[in-house]
Amino acid sequence: MLRMQRISTAAVPEAKRLAFVHDFVARHWAGMRFRPLDEDDLRIDIAIFELPDAVAVAKAHYPAMVGSRPRDLLGDGRDNYTLAMVSDDHEVCVERGRAFTVKAGDLMLVNEGTCFEVRHGRPSTVELVSLGRSEIAARVPRLDLAPCYHVPRSAPGASLFAGYAGLLRQSPPQTDKARQTAAHHIHDLVALVLEGFVEGGAERNERGIRAARLELIKKDVMDRLCDPALGVASVARRQGVTPRYIQQLFEREGTTFTEFLRGSRLALAFARLDQGPVDTGISEIAFDSGFTDLSNFNRAFRRRYGLTPSDVRAMAMRKRLR
């Protein structure tokens, strides 16, 4: 099972935290040199998991600090790319050029083989994705024309990338196939984000982008299953796409939005009948699962499971009496 690795200064004695920040977090994990602006606040918390093709997805909390990758650290051979999204405005300076401000929520892509400095004036939350150089270069052949790319959060594809990366952080893929697929999707989405920023354009895989979008749409549905007003139009508004586009995504999977919604609600109702309190009425379970008509619920339930809701409730009660 893929587990999230966690690194925290909270587990380090206070007297040793600064050394831990310098020697482990900065050099070995981030390949950077950190200088806290307030040595009384050395709280650093990092959660990270790795995927194939040198992809890593992480979320970190940093104190007010200056983080740099000076020339003397470039000998470690790091040459992948890091894409960061920070909760607060911060300053970035690349190759000793003029510092510029990156707004909260913007995306910043930097080549790890480049000298750069990042200044966080206050404690910040940073969402990070590391990208394998060869994989992203295959999709964005002219990427190395610039050492970094600043992408406003309003840019096409930025919200889709951020949403998919957030979904992976919440539910890391557990099988080898799922991890490989997620790594491909990440690279495809980054290529989409960079399309308007890299001279000469970028190659991107529409199949991977559609798959990532569908995962976010399914999560949207699952988060709101119990809302009887949930429908394709409301999901489309939240996702910034058209209802027809959503229908096409499900059609490519051989199903429909309506079938996915109904099936998910039926699965929720089945779980509540099988595992929930036995004194909860069947009609209450149906309505709490998003159904508005008890007759339709009973018919759909029997078609799907070959059993009535009462059958499932009776079976659950017998299991508990054993």
C-alpha positions, 0 to 999 in steps of 0.5 A: 500500500502506498503511504504518505511519508511525513517529515516534521520538526515537531518530532525533533528536540527544540535545540536540534531543530535548526540543524534538522532543517538545514541538514535534512529538510533543506539539503536531502529532501528539498535540495535547498538552503533555508534561512528562517526569518524567525528562529523561534518559529521553526515549524516545518511539516511535509507530507509526500508520496512518490509516483513513477517517472520521478513524480512526487506530490507533496504538501508542506507548511513552512515558517517565514523564511528564505529558501535558496538553491545556490550554485554550490548546491547544484553539484547534487545533480538534481535536474527535474522540475518542481511546480509549486502553489503557495497560499500567500504572496511571495517573492522569487528570484531566478538566476540572480535576476530581478525579484518578482512577486508570485501571487497566492495560488499562482503556479511556479515551475522551476528547473532544479538545475537552476539557481533561485531564491524564494522568500516567504514573509509569513508562514505559508502552505505550499503544494508541490509536485516534482516532475521527471525531466525526461517525461515533461520534456517529451510533452513540452520539447522547448521547456528548457528555453527558460529556467522558470515559468510563472503561471497565473492561477487564472490560466487555462488548465491551472485549476484542473491541474490543482484540483487533480493534484489535490485529489491525489493528495487526499486519496493516493493511488494504491496499485502499480497501474493506478500510480503509473496512470496518475503520473501520466495524468500529472505530466499531461496536465502540466503540459496543458498548463504550459501550453500558452507559456512555452514558446513553440507550444507543448505536446499534450495527451487529451486522453489523460486530460479527459481522464483527470477531469472525469476523476474530479467530476466523480469526486464532485458527485460523491461529495454531494450524493445526498443532495436531491438537487444534484444534477449534471448542470450544477456539476458542470457549473462548478467544474467550468465545463458544459453539461454535454462535455460531462456526458461525453466523458461518461459515454467514453466509459460506456455509461452516462452521468445519470447511471453513475449518479444513481449507481453511487446513490444505490451503493450508499443506500446499500452500505447504510442498510447493511452496516448502519443502525437497524432502527433507521427506516428504509424510506429515511435511508432512501431520502438521505441517499439522494432519492426523492421517490421511494417507489423509484428507489425500490425498483432501481435497488432491486434491478441492481442487486436482485434484492429488495432493501428489506432483504438487505436489512434482514440479512444484516440483522441476521449477521449481527445475531450470529 
